[in-house]
């Protein structure tokens, strides 16, 4: 009997110490970041064990940004969220009350430790001579881009086009609207997500140009063949900021705040910034950026805050029901 | 009354409540957060109406196509013996088992302008992928097993003596089919039709790849529900869902009533 109790005691003590020595985090992210976070998580696990003496296992969940946001609101126990646009995290703050409304100010660079921009993917040799945004609205050009109403990533595409037209016309909203309308008239298929749209462009052979996040365009060229597609970088584009945030209510309940905070802060180290660059996301650390100038062409970038006054306004004016995007299709 | 009725009924009601009624009533509750005016406005927007037309229209058409060809498939599988019949029989269930996204992608690659079938149709000016016709193709694909699997057992149980008797009484083959076989199959066929229709109405995964999703043209209702959810408009999404639910329930009730009538009709004759 004593023997059994002793064994049980040892087992319990062992289990307790194992629990202390190990922490599990859940990172709820959007679709194309799977490989990025696999590498980042491994690097962070090493870093955390060396500095805090604790083993950390980071589980990943990927899906459409909006769908992931709704899952967190509905109760998915995410320690951190790393989504495609701030709007989805704003909604988690507003509807789920899981983190403070000013969450985006808590980390440097608008809580976006890696960024990207919107570029074009064209067929090899660029047969339609597509060089800049204006070419996309010309008659006879077929453009592939997902539906911004169902794809968070595609909202950046739309906003990049709008921002370009607005800048070019010196701030004339009507001209911007006319340009975006002409562009979407050239879109034959509105896929529900970026992956589906890329399939339409690459496998179905539809369209002359595919509007894409830069990191996904790089991946597409590498995976589908450098002999088939090439990248065209427009003169001006939007700075796409996919933000990261701590979900306060969850980490406090699970007691994982320390590790989760460190996880996000780790993004701003040189090591992690290199990982971002490796996966074709633009780093934010100036020193790391300097090392990769040849990889990321210079583009004049504007932010959503500068041109649209933030996501809330952009969402309401452009993508809500009856908004500008809907008007493009109802004025037939 | 048979013994055990109360217990069995109690269990049935509990089970149906847990699995069907409670989730569905949650949908209704959520849509109540809209005022009546908002509700009507949401579900009568031109895009929503266009999606209702497409979803109900294509689902009905697909169920009809499947009723005709599903009956044919079931007939061949039951009445004829040929090598490979078992294999063909197993093939029928494939649309059940295949993840719908896989089906959608496969169909799209076949029917796109550079696909095997799409490439043949393109010179004739027929576009399937990324048009409402593509929606129909996907819905026919996923609905086929429902008709075959409901008609098949009834056809197997049909006594050949009936047909022999009809023949000895001087009926032609056509008369035997229309007066003897078809009336016996009709209730099962109606069930298969209803199942295929209901399945098609709710289908999302396979359709989304082939539809093209153009507003007012090829947007199915489930896509509009997702669109609303992307805007965190839970109430608007459930409002559309409620209209879909009520309409499909009414249609299914009507089909059940038809079926009950045909069964009664053939029994009394």
Interface residues (C-beta under 8 A of the other chain):
Chain A: X66 X67 X69 X70 X73 X91 X95 X147 X149 X150 X152 X188 X189 X190 X191 X192 X196 X199 X203 X204 X205 X206 X315 X319 X320 X321 X326 X329 X330 X332
Chain B: X45 X46 X47 X105 X108 X109 X112 X113 X114 X115 X129 X130 X208 X209 X212 X213 X214 X215 X216 X223 X226 X227 X228 X229 X230 X231 X232 X233 X236
